[in-house]
């Protein structure tokens, strides 16, 4: 007799075969979406999710019994992984430890992680060649509890305007929650501390331009609950956020979805799910496909940071 969660199935992904156990286990009770649905979703956006994860250390958010059960934040690849699973060693100096994290170079590695009950993929903003030198600056538009999505949209336009003035190309996406992210590819020439300083300087300039909507106040308890926090700290070492095309562990199976700047006023976070995204991807392809072609030098932002510090701006804690 077949298991209620279904007999294992074998999925061919390029030259590899991934054995998926319990394919009919329901991962999203609100929609009825199963592990098999999750696998099929990631297959449908394969080039895009691999592009977002390529050669980055990646923390896995696993839900072994579905999103209504416990979530496991997994950094270390478990023993017994297939030999074609690639990893990268990352250090955790604060704890005197290290881990070999998943380092995606191929779609089969993503599907293997889904077989291991991964729903969300959270990569570093640096790559395997030198994990201590970021090549991605992340602008996280993080709404406080009473901040609506219309505010997120307004601030996204301010971010776009400021990036244009700097000559930087921003690649926006929904967060899969209530906010938005904008990624900027940067030259891998600075450590995490400098990239975070640059991100803070940019956030402060956004705050100056939208003082009624934006805060950069460090302590959460001190922030107005109706404001949007530009979370520069997502650029700190070992901080990760869900990548483009990552599913989120929320009831309606939302996806962190790349969008065009001219769509910002019309999109809603709930528009993008594992059901709707495959059709969108088939029509538009990977909207972030050319991100590596637009590399920005953060030197002007570091000059802003120097200026702010000379002017007495308070430096937030290091982490």
Phi, psi and omega in degrees: 000135180291146175295150176301332179271002175091151176287153178302149176233152178253129182247123175275123179232099186061228182278000186249159175239127178250123178272117183257116178267154179051049185295337183262008175295130180284121179264333183234089185303327182297324183254344185083006182293138186252177175299320177299319177298321179295316177300312182296325177298309183296327174297324184289337180244029191306308182299321182293314182289326176294320178299322181289332185257349195308119175061024176255137168305139187223124172273139182256132172259106186256145178231085189301333179242019183099170189289345176279353178260196182289147175256138179245124174269107187249118176264321186271135174290131183289156175299147178091005177294149179302154183295342181271003173282122182265148183225168172220140179276130175234147184257148174235081188302326182301328184252357181066033182230172174219170177212151170260106183263156175304139179226095190287131171230355188209147182299328180302327180292326175294313182294324174301317180296322177295320174303327178276018175076020175285131173255315185247142176245123184237091182276158170290166174263022173230169184240172186302327183302325175200097186292348181269001184232102182295148172238014181219126174259128186246123177256111185254111177268100192249103183287137172289170191305326183259012180269128182269171184288336176299324176293318177303316181296316179299315183291325177302322178293323177296317178301315181298315180300315182291320177298319178300318180297326180280346185080024180256145177261121178258144182240099186277156173204155170289155181278343189089356173243238182253358187244198176221156173238147171231125180256144175230125176285133182234158176293132180283073185235359185227151176282177183300321183298317180290321179295322177294319177300317179297318180296322178294319179298319177296315180301320179296323178291322174299319179298320178298324184276340180224061188294339180277347184246333195243143172228148170242014179303129187292308187280126183303321182296340182265358181272143172295126184293350178264000185266167174255128178265123173274103192273085179294339184289351174293353177263004177287158181300136176068014171265135183227152172226161183300136183282169172303134179078357176293135169288152176249151182278060179238158191304324183267014175056050178290161181236145171281103195251123171302139178226161174274154178301325182283359176262349192308317185288343187254341185278157172226145183305324183286354178292338192245108181226175179294345177274318185274332187293323180302321178292318178297316181294320179298328181277317189256341187071196181277109181291345177257015187301329186257017185301325182288349181274351186239082186263131183249141175266120186279008182308315179300325180289325177292328174294320175299318180298316177301315180300312181299320181291322175297326181278003174095012178299137182289136177270123179290165177305159185294338182203000000 
